[in-house]
Amino acid sequence: MKKQKIFCSGIKGITFPFYAFLFLGAFLLISSVTLAQKVNFSGTWSFNEDKSELGEGRFRGAATKLTIKQEGNNMSIERVSQGRDGEEVTRNEKYTLDGKECENPAFNTTRKSTVTWSEDGKSLTISSTMVFEREGEEMEMKSSEILSLTDDGKSLTIYSTSMSPRGEMKRTYVYDKE
């Protein structure tokens, strides 16, 4: 039996497999461009109290400076803040950007986190859980930080929500790029 070529659009000599290959190539190109559009949060960021919404307790717990390094599937965040006695406290965190659980030390316990991208690749959510003991009782605190760039990349905004036995706390931290 003789093989018969299928022609598309009436153009002689161009076969169906050619169009399928062309379509697949275009699809892969568009997909890779979409994936490549994820925001990179790398940089040194200084806390802007005036633009932030802190609620009660002023900026207690807010880092005064963030240094973020984002390379490939990894991100590290160095958070510099003031301790109770006014001393500088530095906390280093490491995350993978693939949704796998990461562990970082925090407040004499371990913070377990997962990081997920928004569908458009413009924001990143860090969802964390910490279990700690207070007055002989085990407590759990869940938190979520949504990072996004604002002001054409000149500012980093972090929408923070935490839930503990004391209730829910929402804050918005804004940092300016140095």
Rosetta blueprint (number, residue, H / E / L):
1 M L
2 K L
3 K L
4 Q L
5 K L
6 I L
7 F E
8 C L
9 S L
10 G L
11 I L
12 K L
13 G L
14 I L
15 T E
16 F H
17 P H
18 F H
19 Y H
20 A H
21 F H
22 L H
23 F H
24 L H
25 G H
26 A H
27 F H
28 L H
29 L H
30 I H
31 S H
32 S H
33 V H
34 T H
35 L H
36 A H
37 Q L
38 K L
39 V L
40 N L
41 F L
42 S L
43 G E
44 T E
45 W E
46 S E
47 F E
48 N L
49 E L
50 D L
51 K L
52 S L
53 E E
54 L L
55 G L
56 E L
57 G L
58 R L
59 F L
60 R L
61 G L
62 A L
63 A L
64 T L
65 K E
66 L E
67 T E
68 I E
69 K E
70 Q E
71 E E
72 G L
73 N L
74 N E
75 M E
76 S E
77 I E
78 E E
79 R E
80 V E
81 S E
82 Q E
83 G L
84 R L
85 D L
86 G L
87 E L
88 E E
89 V E
90 T E
91 R E
92 N E
93 E E
94 K E
95 Y E
96 T E
97 L L
98 D L
99 G L
100 K L
101 E L
102 C E
103 E E
104 N E
105 P E
106 A E
107 F L
108 N L
109 T E
110 T E
111 R E
112 K E
113 S E
114 T E
115 V E
116 T E
117 W E
118 S L
119 E L
120 D L
121 G L
122 K L
123 S E
124 L E
125 T E
126 I E
127 S E
128 S E
129 T E
130 M E
131 V E
132 F E
133 E E
134 R E
135 E L
136 G L
137 E E
138 E E
139 M E
140 E E
141 M E
142 K E
143 S E
144 S E
145 E E
146 I E
147 L E
148 S E
149 L E
150 T E
151 D L
152 D L
153 G L
154 K L
155 S E
156 L E
157 T E
158 I E
159 Y E
160 S E
161 T E
162 S E
163 M E
164 S E
165 P L
166 R L
167 G E
168 E E
169 M E
170 K E
171 R E
172 T E
173 Y E
174 V E
175 Y E
176 D E
177 K E
178 E L
